[in-house]
Amino acid sequence: MLRYITAGESHGKALVAILEGCPANLLLSPEDINSDLARRQAGYGRGPRMKIETDKAEIISGVRKGKTIGSPIAIMLPNKSTELFNTPFTQLRPGHADLAGSIKYNQKDARNILERASARETAGRVAAGAVCRKFLSEFKIKIESRTVSIGGVLSAGMWEKMIDEAREKGDSLGGIFEVAVTGAPIGLGSYVQWDARLDGDLARAVMAIPGVKGVEIGLGFGAAAIPGSKAHDEIFYDKQKGFYHKTNNAGGLEGGISNGEPIIIKAVMKPISTLRTPLQSVDLATKAPSAAHVERSDVCAVEAAGVVGEAVIAFETARAFLNKFGGDSLEEVSSNYTSYLKQASVL
Ligand SMILES: Cc1cc2nc3c(=O)[nH]c(=O)nc-3n(C[C@H](O)[C@H](O)[C@H](O)COP(=O)(O)O)c2cc1C
């Protein structure tokens, strides 16, 4: 079973991701991970921290002589920016976990909430996802993302100006990103049980990205406004291509199973919660009205959220792939995959 967890605080020593269940004999180097980490730190509207941190992965287990050996892969991302770790604050920030987290964990210093609830943790998800991406590339499965809109505007030419204006006002912006998986075979996921559905796994993984407030697969919410005759993708057959569709409103998933078309997922990211012109709030210690705590922050991080989206989708796709074609070495998985493709082409 493929699984991963992350550990680490935003301004602590380091972030750590542990990925277990990756087959042996996959070529893996820190560079495979660093390129995705760099993309997570990029994008117009990012805050000053991105200039301080240049994430570099240290693979501390699971790899020998440049290849995975089947044991858990631990990846460490040392933090350069640690100076805020000991700075307490109590002016709760709306839109963050500060209020609910402080009460839930019985904390008097909201720093204890911020440090783990911060989206800095998504660097760990990106590291684990990069290994999954490398695994999937062995089977010609690719995952890419793009920004669809910022602040409700589709035209990319407007975005930098809008982000600059938001920054000047001490405000922030959200938007929509899309992730596409191409090259996935028919048959990942299943309808036989609710928790076997790949659509459910993908939606959960994307919804769990900090700041994401809505997820769509294929036509998504657009399907509510059109009749069935326009919503569903008709099926065709060609001797060379096999079964195929001319449209992809289903976003590559039918009955919770990949149907051979690109898997298309969109997500809405709310505007960044930390505002330089702070919102009204309450001080956790005194209960008196107070402006929210301000800490250096992004103004807009939709592009970076798309990179995190790629990572969590890479993990879910790799997990579904291994559930179906599982093996302990890359060779065993390849042989299972090839035999399935042979069986499917006979149909
Ligand atoms: C890549 C990325 C970067 C983010 N950067 C910031 C940031 O700099 N400041 C901020 O307030 N929120 C940022 N967020 C969003 C918050 O982490 C998120 O809104 C907060 O943790 C509350 O979680 P929720 O919005 O899911 O409820 C970022 C999210 C992502 C995915």
The ligand as a Gaussian input file, in Angstrom:
#p B3LYP/6-31G(d) Opt

LIG

0 1
 C        0.950000      27.107000      -1.676000
 C        0.132000      27.843000      -0.660000
 C        0.619000      28.999000      -0.101000
 C       -0.122000      29.702000       0.859000
 N        0.407000      30.836000       1.390000
 C       -0.294000      31.509000       2.326000
 C        0.251000      32.704000       2.899000
 O        1.364000      33.131000       2.585000
 N       -0.508000      33.351000       3.819000
 C       -1.746000      32.910000       4.197000
 O       -2.378000      33.543000       5.011000
 N       -2.280000      31.797000       3.666000
 C       -1.579000      31.074000       2.753000
 N       -2.122000      29.940000       2.212000
 C       -3.466000      29.504000       2.607000
 C       -3.546000      29.090000       4.052000
 O       -2.562000      28.128000       4.355000
 C       -4.943000      28.532000       4.418000
 O       -5.926000      29.405000       3.980000
 C       -5.059000      28.383000       5.921000
 O       -4.153000      27.397000       6.349000
 C       -6.455000      28.013000       6.380000
 O       -6.874000      26.798000       5.813000
 P       -8.238000      26.721000       5.013000
 O       -8.265000      27.926000       4.153000
 O       -8.128000      25.469000       4.217000
 O       -9.350000      26.716000       6.000000
 C       -1.395000      29.216000       1.257000
 C       -1.882000      28.028000       0.699000
 C       -1.131000      27.340000      -0.247000
 C       -1.684000      26.073000      -0.843000

